[in-house]
Amino acid sequence: MPAGADTLSPMERTIPLLDWTFRAMGADWRIHHGGGVSGEDAQAIADAVGVDERLWSRFIPTSDVARITRGAGSPVPVSAATIDIVEAARDWSARTDGLFQPLLARTLGAWGYRTAVGDDAPATAPTDHAPPAAGAILLSRRDGTVTIPAGSALDLGGIGKSWSAGRAAALIAERCTDQRLIIDAGGDLTIVRGEHRIDTVAGPVIAGPGMGVATSSSERRQWQLGDGTIVHHLIDPRTGAPGLRGSAVVVAAPVAADVLASCVVLDPQLVRTLDVAAARIDLDGTIATTATWHEVVA
């Protein structure tokens, strides 16, 4: 059962929100609400996210994602929900010219992120960290199958969390009438109802219903190689190695916010071209923003 928080969320300074909390997808999820979400509602959300995790985690051998990887090069039967999210991941890869890449699981493993952060870190930078295998992800809705290129491995990662958060947001909206609702997937927020002031590493922002506030950072999941080199989980598909260090915040539709936040960390020049509200924060605290960032500043 999700735990009811004894303390009030700091997300709104004037009228605090309450929390239900549960663990899923390697993160602490929270349902921030104004008092109208029951324990039964919270359990339904936790159960729904758990179903998604069992479909999309690369760490669960029976998941659709794990089976797709084992069957790389051949069509693998999967659920309709998995086809939907893989199609979205493929489309975002195309929209970002490959900067978002869902076929990085083997590369992550080569750098030492197999089942946990840094659990099998090599002594030095691996020699087999080339960019993912070339080839398209193929989908067949008629046959209910997904095919990834031979030799590649699927990792839905952050897009899996944001996709599941969107599904959770729709479910909680159906179950209750609370006018102040946020689904918090480990710090990446999906606003269900109400307008909220959110504190971020780039400063406070305002976000309303249907919007997401996503943060990506090279400093969240780091580990050391045997020679002391610090590496992180944000792999640059262009090189097959951990990319530039820094953080980014994006306020946009939830899945877009998640995908683009990681992309902005990897390519700081994106803040000059994106048409969504985004900020990139260098390690020295320097902040660069898109032209529309001012529209969400609180």
C-alpha positions in Angstrom: 0.0 0.0 0.0 1.4 3.4 -0.8 2.4 5.4 2.3 0.5 8.5 3.3 2.9 11.3 4.0 2.9 12.8 7.5 4.5 16.0 6.2 3.2 18.5 3.7 4.7 18.8 0.3 6.8 21.9 -0.2 5.6 22.2 -3.8 3.0 24.9 -2.9 4.1 27.5 -0.3 0.6 28.9 0.4 -1.6 25.9 0.5 0.5 22.8 0.9 -0.2 19.5 -0.8 -0.4 16.1 0.7 1.4 13.0 -0.6 0.8 9.4 -1.2 4.2 7.7 -1.9 5.2 4.4 -3.5 8.3 2.9 -5.1 8.4 1.9 -8.8 10.8 2.0 -11.8 13.7 2.6 -9.5 12.2 5.9 -8.2 10.0 7.2 -5.4 6.7 8.1 -6.9 4.3 10.5 -5.3 0.7 11.6 -5.8 0.6 15.2 -4.6 -3.0 16.1 -3.8 -5.2 18.5 -1.9 -6.8 15.9 0.3 -9.2 14.2 -2.1 -7.1 11.1 -3.0 -8.0 8.1 -0.9 -5.7 5.2 0.0 -7.8 3.1 -2.4 -7.1 5.6 -5.2 -3.4 5.7 -4.4 -3.2 1.9 -4.5 -4.9 1.7 -7.9 -2.3 4.1 -9.2 0.6 2.2 -7.7 -0.8 -1.1 -9.1 -1.2 0.5 -12.6 2.4 1.8 -12.6 3.6 -1.6 -11.4 1.9 -3.2 -14.4 3.8 -0.8 -16.7 7.1 -1.5 -14.9 6.6 -5.3 -15.5 6.2 -4.5 -19.2 8.9 -2.0 -19.8 11.8 -2.6 -17.3 14.9 -3.9 -18.9 15.8 -5.4 -15.5 12.8 -7.8 -15.4 13.6 -10.9 -17.5 9.9 -11.5 -18.4 9.2 -7.9 -19.5 8.3 -7.1 -23.0 11.5 -4.9 -23.2 13.7 -7.8 -22.0 12.1 -10.2 -24.5 12.5 -7.7 -27.4 16.2 -7.5 -26.6 16.6 -11.3 -26.4 14.9 -11.6 -29.7 16.8 -8.8 -31.4 16.7 -9.2 -35.2 13.3 -11.0 -35.1 9.7 -10.0 -34.5 8.7 -10.4 -30.8 5.0 -10.5 -29.8 4.3 -7.8 -27.2 1.3 -6.0 -25.7 -0.5 -3.2 -27.5 0.7 -0.8 -24.7 4.3 -1.7 -25.5 3.8 -1.1 -29.2 2.5 2.4 -28.3 5.5 3.4 -26.2 8.0 1.9 -28.6 6.4 3.8 -31.4 6.7 7.0 -29.4 10.3 6.3 -28.6 11.1 5.6 -32.3 9.3 8.9 -33.3 11.2 10.9 -30.7 14.5 9.5 -31.9 13.6 10.7 -35.4 12.5 14.1 -34.2 15.7 14.6 -32.3 18.0 13.4 -35.1 18.9 10.4 -33.0 20.0 12.4 -29.9 17.3 10.5 -28.0 18.1 6.9 -28.6 16.2 3.9 -27.1 18.8 1.3 -28.2 21.5 2.1 -25.6 21.1 -0.8 -23.1 24.2 -2.6 -24.3 26.3 0.6 -24.3 25.1 1.4 -20.7 26.1 -2.1 -19.7 29.6 -1.7 -21.2 30.2 1.4 -19.1 29.0 -0.4 -15.9 25.3 0.2 -15.7 23.8 -3.3 -16.1 21.4 -4.0 -13.2 22.4 -1.2 -10.9 24.4 2.0 -11.2 28.1 1.1 -11.4 27.5 -2.5 -10.4 30.0 -3.8 -13.0 32.2 -0.8 -13.8 35.2 -1.7 -16.0 38.7 -0.8 -15.0 39.0 1.8 -17.8 36.8 3.2 -20.6 35.5 0.2 -22.5 36.6 -0.4 -26.1 33.3 -1.8 -27.1 31.2 1.3 -26.5 30.4 2.2 -30.1 27.1 3.9 -30.9 24.1 1.5 -31.2 23.8 -0.8 -34.2 22.3 0.9 -37.3 18.9 -0.1 -38.3 15.2 0.7 -37.8 12.8 -0.3 -35.1 10.0 -2.1 -36.8 6.4 -2.3 -35.5 3.5 -4.4 -36.7 0.2 -3.6 -35.1 -1.5 -6.3 -37.2 0.8 -9.0 -35.8 1.4 -7.3 -32.4 5.2 -7.4 -32.7 8.3 -5.2 -32.3 11.6 -5.9 -34.0 14.9 -4.2 -33.1 18.1 -4.5 -35.1 20.2 -7.6 -34.4 22.9 -6.9 -31.9 21.0 -4.0 -30.2 19.2 -3.8 -26.9 16.2 -1.8 -25.9 16.1 0.6 -22.9 13.0 2.8 -22.5 14.4 4.4 -19.3 13.0 7.9 -18.7 10.4 7.8 -21.5 8.9 4.7 -19.7 8.5 6.7 -16.5 6.9 9.7 -18.3 4.7 7.5 -20.4 3.5 5.6 -17.3 3.0 8.9 -15.4 0.7 10.1 -18.2 -1.4 6.9 -17.9 -1.5 7.3 -14.1 -2.6 10.9 -14.5 -5.5 9.8 -16.7 -6.5 7.1 -14.2 -6.4 9.4 -11.1 -8.4 12.0 -13.0 -11.1 9.4 -13.6 -11.1 8.3 -10.0 -11.3 11.5 -8.0 -12.4 15.2 -8.3 -9.5 16.7 -6.4 -8.7 20.0 -8.1 -5.0 20.0 -7.1 -3.3 16.9 -8.5 0.3 16.1 -9.5 1.9 12.7 -10.5 5.5 12.9 -9.4 7.6 10.1 -11.1 10.8 10.5 -9.1 11.0 14.2 -9.6 9.6 14.4 -13.1 6.1 15.9 -12.7 2.9 15.5 -14.6 0.3 18.2 -13.7 -3.2 16.6 -13.6 -5.3 19.5 -12.2 -4.5 23.0 -10.8 -1.8 25.5 -11.5 1.3 24.9 -9.4 4.5 26.7 -8.5 7.3 24.2 -8.8 10.8 24.8 -7.5 13.5 23.5 -9.9 17.3 23.8 -10.1 16.8 26.6 -12.6 14.4 28.5 -10.4 10.7 28.4 -9.7 8.3 27.8 -12.6 4.5 27.8 -13.0 2.9 24.7 -14.7 -0.8 23.9 -15.3 -2.9 20.9 -16.3 -1.5 18.7 -19.0 2.1 20.0 -18.6 5.2 18.2 -17.4 8.2 19.5 -15.5 11.2 17.2 -16.2 14.7 17.5 -14.9 17.7 15.5 -16.2 21.1 15.6 -14.8 24.5 13.9 -15.2 24.9 14.2 -11.5 22.0 11.9 -10.5 23.5 8.6 -11.5 27.2 8.6 -11.5 29.9 6.0 -10.8 33.7 5.5 -11.0 35.6 3.3 -13.3 38.5 1.3 -11.9 40.9 4.1 -12.8 38.9 6.7 -10.9 37.2 8.3 -14.0 33.7 9.6 -13.2 31.1 8.5 -15.7 27.3 8.9 -15.8 24.1 7.4 -17.3 23.4 10.0 -20.0 25.0 8.3 -23.0 25.6 10.4 -26.1 24.4 8.2 -29.0 26.8 10.0 -31.4 29.8 8.7 -29.5 28.6 5.8 -27.4 30.2 7.4 -24.3 28.8 9.5 -21.4 28.0 13.0 -22.7 28.6 16.4 -21.3 27.9 17.0 -17.7 25.2 19.4 -16.5 21.5 19.5 -15.8 18.4 20.6 -17.7 14.8 21.5 -16.9 12.0 21.4 -19.5 8.4 22.5 -19.1 6.3 21.0 -21.9 3.9 18.1 -22.5 5.1 15.4 -20.1 6.8 13.0 -22.5 8.3 15.8 -24.6 9.7 17.4 -21.3 11.4 14.1 -20.3 12.9 13.4 -23.7 14.1 16.9 -24.3 15.6 17.4 -20.9 18.1 14.6 -21.5 18.8 16.0 -25.0 19.5 19.5 -23.7 22.0 18.1 -21.2 23.8 16.3 -24.1 23.6 19.2 -26.5 23.7 22.7 -24.9 23.1 24.3 -28.3 19.5 23.1 -28.2 18.6 26.0 -25.9 19.0 28.2 -28.9 16.6 26.3 -31.1 13.9 24.6 -29.1 10.4 26.1 -29.1 9.6 24.8 -25.6 10.5 26.3 -22.2 13.9 24.8 -21.3 16.9 25.7 -19.2 20.4 24.2 -19.1 22.6 24.5 -16.0 26.3 24.0 -16.2 28.3 22.6 -13.3 29.4 26.1 -12.4 25.8 27.2 -12.0 25.6 29.1 -15.3 22.1 28.9 -16.8 21.2 29.2 -20.5 17.5 29.2 -21.5 15.3 29.0 -24.5 13.5 32.1 -25.7 10.2 30.8 -24.2 11.6 30.1 -20.7 10.4 33.4 -19.4 6.8 32.4 -20.1 6.9 29.8 -17.3 9.1 31.6 -14.7 7.2 32.1 -11.4 
